[in-house]
Amino acid sequence: MFLNLPDVDLVENAYRIAIRLGATPKIPLQTIDVFPVLATEASQTGHVHLTLASVTFTSKTALGTDTTLGVLHNPNW
């Protein structure tokens, strides 16, 4: 599951807090360029910066399940 956050700083802060709370990184904090696929392949000039990260909180009990959570910021959403 990924939570869409309204700001890049919130993504960075959520990731750092999760790591401090003992979560294991699954997808390190990163920003990637996303180029949209246009209906006509004439020009691909526009792109956005997608910022994301994912962590797993490991269960402390024998019968518990691990919880994986991702956060992202997509300026198009």
DAKA-V397824 format. One record per run of one state. SS is the DSSP state (H for helix, E for strand, - for the rest). FROM is the first residue (numbers start at 1). TO is the last residue. If there is no record, write none. Layout:
BEGIN
ss,from,to
SS,FROM,TO
SS,FROM,TO
END
This chain:
BEGIN
ss,from,to
-,1,1
E,2,4
-,5,7
H,8,20
-,21,23
E,24,35
-,36,46
E,47,57
-,58,66
E,67,73
-,74,77
END
